[in-house]
Amino acid sequence: MTADIDIKRHWTAADYFGLDTEDRHEVIRGELVMVPAPTSAHQRVITTLGAYITVFVIENDLGQCFDTPIDVVLSDDVIVQPDFVFVSARRVHEVVAQTSFIRGAPDLVIEVLSPSTARQDRLTKRDLYAEAGVRWYLIVDVDQRLIEVFELDDAGHYATARGANRDETLMLEAFPGLEIDLSKVWPAWQP
């Protein structure tokens, strides 16, 4: 982060898109937060998991998928860069305008935990995604080889997590018929 960025003020989308830096940032309730580069294990998992989903989405003409870095503007003072985003075909023109970012709640968001972002992904972002109306939120824990799946209930809260781990098969309600063999998702160099 360069020295001339005032991180103490309340940041808005206009401020964020006016940044002149190559560093990755997010705006969480008006606070500018630097986002570290993902690890190789993080990248391996999201690339493989995202490929399974993207191919299924393309083959079934279900919508559009995006991976990081893509800015998702949830409100004027919340701009995030999830690891993976899916927007359904029925909502793609509403959410993915002719801009370089997504405006509004995607249908599905995936975050891969890292030591520096785990607490934020599990608590803060989970709340932000629920408030914005993201229907499905997946949290991927590479170290535990676990994928937790949260679905928004009628009250606007995420229902109890379900998911899969290790060598199980992950099935997602968002994509009926898609089965992901998790043994192929985790990095081979990781125990």
N, C-alpha and C positions, 0 to 999 in steps of 0.2 A: 504494500500500500504506500502510496506516495505521501509525503509530509503535508501537502496542501489539501488533503481531504479532511474535512471537519466531521469526524465520526460522532461527535457529541450532539449534533442537532437532530431533529426529527426528519427522517428521509422520506421522500415521496417517490412515486414512479418517475416524475419529471426529473428529479434530482438524480435518481439512479441511472436513467438513460442518458443523462448528461455527463456521467463519469468519463474521464479520459484516462483509463488505465487498462492494462491487460490482465490484471488480477481478477479472479473470480469472486463475486460478492453476491449476497442475498440481502434483502431488506425484511426484517422480522419485526412487525409492529413498529415501524419507523426507525429501527436500529440497523445501521449498516454493519453487516457481518462478513468477514472474509471467509471464503470457502477454500479449504486446502485441496490440492490435487489428489485424486484417488490413488490408492495403492494398486499394484499389479493384480493382486487377488480380487480386489474390488472390481477392477476393470474386466477381468476374466469372467466373473460371475454375471455382471450386468450385461456384458456383450452376449454371452451364451443364452441367458434367460431372455433377454430382449430379442434375440434372433428367433427363438422358439415362438414367442408371441407375435413378432412382426410377420413372420412367414404365414402363420395361421390367419392373422388379420388380413393380409394381402390376398391369400388364397380364397378367403370367404367374403372379401369386400366389406369388412366390418367397420372400417374407419381409418385412422392414421396413428402411427406410432412415432415417437421422438425420443432420442436419448440425449444425455447431457453433452454439451451445455445448451440448454434451451431455457429461456426466461419464461416463467409462468407468473402472470400478474393476477393475483387473487383479489387484491384490493389496492387502493392508492398507496398504502404503506406496507404492503406485503408482496414481495417479489421473490420467488424461490427458483432454484435450479434442481429439480428432482433428477434422479439418475435415469428414470424412464417414465414416459407418459403415453397414455392411450386416450384418444378422443374418438368416440363412436361416430359412425357415418351420419347419423341423424343430427348430431350436434357440431360437426366439424366446421360448418360455415358460420356458426354462432361463436365458436371458441377460437378457431384458428383463422383469424382475419388475414388480410393480405399485409401482414406485418412480419417482423422477425421474431415475434414472441407469441405466446398463447395468452389470451385474455379471458379469465374465468376459470371455472373448475373443470379439469379433465375428468373423464370417467374413471380412470385408474392411474395411480401414481405408485412408483416403486422407489424406495430409498434403501441403499446399502449402508449398513452401519460402519462407521470407522470410529476409532477411539476418541477423536476430537468432536464428532458430531452425534454420537449415539444418544446422549441424553436429549439433545434438541430434536432428533428424529423420532424418538419414542414418546416425548411429551409435547413439546412446543409445536412441532410440525404436525403431529397427529391431531392436535386441537385445531390448528389452522386449516388443515385439509377437511376436517369434519365441518367446521364453521362455513367453509366455502362451498361445501356440497360435493366433495370428491367421493364418489360412491364406493370405490374399493381402494384400500391402502395396503400395500405390501411392504413389510419390513424384512430385509434380508440380513441375517447375522452370519457372516462368512466363517467366523471362528467357531461358532456352534453348529454350522451347517444346518441352519434352520430358516424357514421362510414362514412368517406369520401373516395371515390374511385377515384384514378387518373389513367389515361391510357396514355401510351407513344404515342405521335403522330409521324408522319413521319419525323418531324424535330428534334426528340430526346428530346422533352419537354413534360411535363405532361399537358394534356388537362384539361380544367376546371373540377373541382370536381363535382361528383355526389355522391349519397349514400343514406343512410337511417338513421332514428333516432327513438328513443323511441320504440314503438311497431310495427313499420313498418316491411315489409318483405324485406330483402336484397337479391338482385339477382346480380350475378357477371358474366360478359361476359366471364371470364376465365373458368367458370363452367356452361355451359348452362344446364338448368333443375334443378339446385340447388336453393332452396328457403330457406332462413334462417329467422326464426321467431325471431326477435330481442328481443321480450319480454322474451324469454328464455335465452338470452345471458347475460343480465345485472344482477348484484348481487341483490338478494332479500332484503338484508339489506340496500340497498342504495335507497334514495328517487327518 
